[in-house]
Amino acid sequence: MNLRVEGDRVLPGSVSAQLERIAQESLNNAVRHAEASTVTVDLACDPDRVVLRITDDGRGFDVESIPAGHHGLTIMRERAGEIGAVLGVHSEIDGGAEVSVTWS
């Protein structure tokens, strides 16, 4: 796993907690479903916004066709919504995945 942190900012507790939980879920998905060999977590903080980005080199998936019983993305969307953040998910079959959360 690679970790890159840029900037320094104190976040409200609820924001920090939800970003941590989204990161945990994304990392869990990379290990359990994507069979990724490399995962990168980027956290960029500036006075106007915070961007958390988790990318992997796993097998990817069709974002529009999540199998029944897989609720990870739904939960991540709900967590982002609770703090007024925007969740982005980009993936393609055999092309890895990227989950990003932007909080302003």
Secondary structure as UniProt FT lines:
FT   STRAND          2..6
FT   HELIX           13..32
FT   STRAND          39..45
FT   STRAND          50..56
FT   TURN            63..64
FT   TURN            68..69
FT   HELIX           72..82
FT   TURN            83..84
FT   STRAND          86..91
FT   TURN            93..94
FT   STRAND          97..103
//
